[in-house]
C-alpha cells in the first residue's frame, strides 16, 4: 500500500522552510508532494533547490483548499492520501500506525492523528484536537476542544476511536473513497470542506477513526487566524452549506433553529465589540440564501442518514450546562 503526503501551498515559503524538514525526515514510507496554488513567491524554486526529492504539482489558480486539492490529487496515484497543512510539524514514526490501520481494517476510510498545538505542545490544537463530532444543528466540536476550552494532553485520548469528522490539517483518506465522494465541494473554497466530506462519507457508511498513537503539531491560523472576520464568514456559511446538503428530514426546522442560534452568536460578538464578525455572520447568511437552490439540488443527489450527531446542542451543553469536554 503506497501513501502520498500532499501539502497545499500558496505563497507559503516561510512555512515550507520551517516545516518541510520534519516531513522529509520522518516520512520515509511516503512520496511527498507540494501542490502549489499559483503562488507568486519563489516557493517552487526553494523546493527544487533544497528538497529535490519532493514532487511539485502546479495548479493553474488559487482555488482555495477544496479546489486546490481536487486539482492536485488528479496527478497523485498512491493508494492513500495524506492531506497535510503547510504549518504542521510531524513526528518520528507518525505514518506507521496510520498505514497499519488502513492495512488491517479495510472498512476504515478516513483517519486523523492526534493534533497538538505547535506553540504549546502539551495541549491539543483547536482545529481537530482528538477527532471531531457535530451536533444536531451542524455546529462542529472536538474531543480535547469544545469552543475555546482546550484540554491538556494527558494521554486521555490515546486509544483508537470512531469519530464523525477528521481535521483537514492532517487528513488521511483512501484514494478510492476520495474518488467515490467526488472530492471536496469546491463551493466551500476553504474551511469545513473536510467536515462536509466526512458527513457524505458517513451517509455512505464509510468509517472515520482517530489514532492517538500518531502525533503531529499544528500551528493553526497560519493562513487565516480565528480572529479574522473572513474565517468567521466561511465557517458560518459553510456550516449551513454542510447542514443543508447532508442532514436528514426536518431541514427547515434545523435551518430556522440555526438562524436563531447564529443570532445569539451575533449578540456574543456585540458584547465583545466584534462588529466586523457580526457583519461576517450576516454576509454568511445572505450567501447561504443566495445559494440555497443550488444546495438543495446537490442534496437531492446525496444520501442522508440519521443519528449523525453526538449531542443535540453543543451550545446548550457548553454555555448552559457548563460541560467543557466530552
ABEGO torsion letter per residue (X at the ends): XBBBBBBBBBGAAAAAAAAAAAAAAAAAABBBBBBBBGBABAAAAAAAAABAABBBBBBABBAEAAAAAAAAAAABABABBBBBBAABBBBBGAAAAAAAAAAABAABABBBBBBBBAABAABBBABGEAEBBBBAAGBBBBBGBBEABBBBBAGABABBBBBABBBAABBBBBAAAAAAAGEBBAAAGBEGAAAAAAAAAAAAGBBBBBBAABBBBBAEGAABBAABAAAAAAAAAAAAAAAAAABBBGAAAAAAAAAAAAAAAAAAAAAAGBAAAAAAAAAAAAAAAAAAAAAAAAAAABBBBBGABABABAAAAAAAAGBABX
